[in-house]
Amino acid sequence: MIRTLALALAALALPQGAMADDFDAERVNAVIEQAKFDGDIAISTRVEDSEFYRYGYTGLLPEPARSDADGLTWRWASVTKQMIAILVMQQVERGRIDLDKPVSAYLPPFGSANAGTATIRNLLQHRAGLPNPADTPAFHEPGFTGSRDPVTGFCAGPVTGPAGGSWAYNNCDYMVLGAVLQAVTGVAWDKLFARDIAAPLGLDTPGAYPGEAWTRWGFIDGEREPRIDLSTYGASAGLYGGLRDIVTIDNALMRGELLGPEALAEMWRGDPALGSMALGQWAFEVPLKGCEGPVKIVERRGDVGAVQVRNFILPDRKIAVVAFSQTKPFDFGEVWQGSGFAHDLLAAAACPQGTP
């Protein structure tokens, strides 16, 4: 069985490139091993390049096998939303999108009752009041009988509340943003990602489903997860790629290459009233064990099937941490609670006296 072979290969700590002098790989290893983490982790402390420390193993084989500089690719799940936010902010910088204009200003055919009141900012912050595909489990199954077209289909259906109301996580928000980007630029969202993010950074591994049928799969309680039509997630969770790709994008953001300082600050300004929701990600300051004073953290998480992903950027410390887990149940915990795997991993990576 493939999983038996993968586990027999054992976890390896693979240092890649030079790290900061105070980076303690042994401390990081201890946190990962104690949690019995099953997947891949990359930690970068050098924003000038994409070299990083990696913890992982050869992993579960996908169908079909694909390799890149880092090994096999991962589904990015909702880290896709972070990429969509970058693309939107690039268009804001170019004067083509105003965050506080309604969706109807850019996408007149959008059939939602909230089209004239929900703003681009509302979509980025999950406050547009659109229907949620998670409430319709069949949405991502082959037998779904409705339309997945973000402009005229399910996402344009009955709204759940007024625009600008409470924060409510929703994939339709980003499916519609993908359509807005295409309307504004004339380029499909995935091609725009390739042109305006991947290509300038020299990335040729990332892509969007169904460009590749399967990357790594995951396991739930020891059993392989059911097949999922990953292409149905579109601009909400439809990208795939490698560890190095996300690290490279994180570092480029911290270097100011993908967005200027004003647009980046706007994207990374978390709203405490919305649970620290920024634009396409969360941004907050919290204590980390072993660090002096609060640490600013930009977080984007994702979860599709048995695969979970966390992308953490610590902009003031110039550190990026990317983790993919391929088994459920696995609890990352919440950094702001001061304990749990995610907190301990960041503390070990960023703080001289961090856990354990």
N, C-alpha and C positions, 0 to 999 in steps of 0.2 A: 504494500500500500504506500502511496506517495508520502502520506503524512509520517508514517513510520520511518521512511528513509530520511525525510527532512529532519526529524528530531534526532535521529542517530548521528547526524552530522555535527550536532552540538552548537551552542552559541559561541561566537567569536567576537572579541573586541578588536576592531581594526582601526588603528590610528592612521589617518590619511592627511598628510601635510603637516606643517608646523602649527602648533597651537599656542595660545597665550601661556606665558611662563607659569602662571598660577593655576592653570587648568589641571585638575586632578582626575585622571582617567580611572584610577582605582576607586575613588569615591563614587564616581558615576556608575562604574560596573557594579558596585555593591548595591546601589539603589535598584538597578535594573534586575539583578539576579534575585534580590530579596522579593521583588514583586512577581517573579516568574514571568517576566514580560516575554511575549511571543510575537516577534515581528522585526521591524527595523527602526533604528534611531540615528539621526544625524545631529551633531552639535557643531556649530561654526562659531569661532571667536575671532574671525578675520574677515572684516567686511570688504577688504581690498580684492579678495578672490573667492573662489568657491571651494577651497580646501576645508575639510571638516573631519571631525572624529566620528567614526561610525561604529555602532554596535548592532550586530545582526548575524544572520547565517544565510546559507544559500537559499533557503526558503522553499515554499511549496510551488511546484511547477504549474504554470498556467497552460491554457489551451488557446491558441498555440503558443509555444515558447517564444519569448522575445527577450533580447538582452540589450543593454546599453552600457554606458560607462560605469553605472552603479549596480548593474545586475538587472533583475526583472522589474517591470514597472508596476505601479500601484494605481488603483482608482483613487482620485483625489477627493471624491465625495464633495462635501460643501466647502472645501478649500477653493473649489470652483467659484463660489460666491465672492471670495476675496479677490480673485482675478477679475471678475466682472466689475467689482467696485473700482479697481485700478483703471480699467478701460473707461468706465464712466467718468472718473475724475480726469483722465486725459482729455476727454471731450469737453469737460468743464473748463479746463485750462485753455482749450482752443476756441472757447466761446460758442460752442455748438450746443451745449446743454446747460441749462440753469437748474440747479438742484431744487429750487422752490417753484418751478412751473409744473402744471399738471401733466400727467401722462398724455392726455389728449392733444397737448400742444405738439408732441412729437410723433404720436401714434394715433391719428384720427380714427382709424378703423377699429380700435380697441373697443369691444362691446360691453365692458363692465359698467355697471351703474355708478361706480366710483371713478371712472376715467377722467372726469372733469374736475375732481376734487383731490384725488390722490396724487401727490407730487413725486418727483424722482427721489427726493430725500425719504419720503414715506416708504417707497419700495425698498430702498437700501437699508432702512431700519425696521422692516417688517411691520409697518403700520398702515398698510394700504387697505386693509379690510377685505382682501380677496379670498376666494374659497381656497381651502387647503387640500392638496392631493393626499396628504396623510389621513384625511378623513374618508378617503375613498381608496381602500387598499388595492382594488383592482386596477388603479391608474397605471401601475408599472407592470401589469401582467399582460401577456399576449391577448387575452380575451376581452380586454377593455373595449366597450362598445361606443364610448363617447369620443370626442375629438380632443387631441392633445395640442392642437394649435393654440399658442399662447394668446393670440389676438382675438380669435373668434370661438375657441373651444371652451374647455373646462374652466380655465382661468378667467374667462369673461362671464362666467355664470353668476348665480346669486351671491351677493356679497355677505360677509359675516358681521359687518358693522361699518360705521363711518370711517372715512380716511382720517388719519392723524390721531386715532384713538390709542388704545393700549397696544403694547408690543406683543406680537403673536407670531412665532416662527412659521414660515410659510414658503414653500418652494415656488409657488406661483409668482411671488414678487420678483424673483430673479429670472424666471422664464420670460416674464414680460420685459424686464430690463434688457434681456438678450434681443428681443424684438425691437425695443427702442434704439439700441445701438445699431442694429441693421438699418432701421429707418433713417437714422441720422447720418450714418457713414456710407450706406450702400454696400456694406460688407457684412456677411453673416458673423455672428458673435465669435464662433470658433476660429474662423479665418482671421478675424480681427485680433484675437489673442495671439495667433501665430505671427501675424504681421507686426503688432505693436508691443508685444512683450517677449515672446520667444525668440523671434529673429534678431532683434537688437542685442540680445544677450547670448546669441550663438547656441540656442537650445533647439535641437532637432528631435528629441525623444517625445516631448508632450504631444498629445493629440486629444481629440474628442470622439466619444463613442457615437456611431458604430464604426469608427475608423479602425478600431481593434476590438474584436469580439470579447476577449478576456485578458485581463492582466492577472495578478495574483488573486486567488480566491481565499475564502476564509472558512473557519469551522465554528459551529455552534454546539457546545457541549460534546465536542469530539466528533461530530458529524459534519460532513461537508455541507455548506450552506446551499439552499435552493438556488437554481439559476435565476438571474435577474436581468431584465432587459435594461441595461445601463443607459442606452441611448434615450430612454424616455425621460431622463432627468434634465436633459438639455442644459441650458445656461445655469441651472441651479446646482448641478452636481455631476456634469457630464465629461469632465476632463480626466485624463490619466497622465502619468509620467513617473519620473524617478525621484529619489531623495535629493540628488544634486540639483535637480531643476528647481525645486521649491527653495532650497538654500540659496541658490543663485539669485532668484527673484527677491527673496528677503534681503539679501545683502545689497542688491541694486537699489531697493527702496531706501535702505539706510544710507546709501551713498548719494541719493538724490538723482538717480539716473532715469527712473521711470516717471517720477512726478517731481514738480518743483516744491519748495518748502511750504508754500501756502496751501496747495492742494493736498500735500501729504499730512499737514497738521489738521486740515479739515477732515480728512478720511480717518485719522487716528484720534479724533476728539470724542471720547466716550461720554455719554450722558448718564450721570448717576440715577436720574429719574427713570431711565430705561434699562436699568441693570447694567450700566456701563456700555451699552450698545453704541458703537460708533457707526461708520458706514461700511457695511459688509464684514465687520469684525467687531470684537470687543476690545476696549482699551481702558486700563485701570492701573492704579498704583496700590501695591500691597507689600507687606513685609515678607521677606524670605529669610528663613533661618540661616544665620551666618553672614548676612549682608547688613551693612550699616544704613539705616533709613529705608523708606519705602522704595520699591523697584517698579518702574513703569513696564507694563506688559501689554503687548498687543497679541490677542489670541484669536485664532480661527479654528473651529473644530468641524469635524464631519463624521458621518456615520451612514454607511450604506451596507445592508446585509450584515455580515460578520466583521467587516473591516471598519475600524475606527482610525481617524487621523487627528492629530493635533499639530498646529503650526504656531509656535510661540516666537515672537520677536521682542527682544529687550533692547529698544533703540538707544537708550542712554548708555548701555554697557556694550553695545555692538555685538550682541550675541543672538543667534538664531538656533532654535531647537525644533526639529521635526520628528514626529513619532507616528509610525503606522503599526497598529495592532491587528492581527488577523485571527484572533480567537475571541469568542464570547462564551461566557461572561468575562469581561475585564473592566475594572473600574479605574479610570484615570483620576478620579477625584476632582476637587475644585481647588485651584491655586489659592483663591481668596480665603479659603477656610484654614490655611496654614498647615495642612497635613494632607496625606494621600500621595499617590504616585507622581502626579504632575508637579505638585509643589516640591516634593523631595528631589525630583529630577532637575528642576530649574535651580533649586538651591545648591545642589551638588555641582551643577555646571557653572553657576554664576557667582557663588559666594565662597570666599576663601575657607570659611568654617561651616559650610553647608552640610546638610545631612548626608550620610549617617554620621 
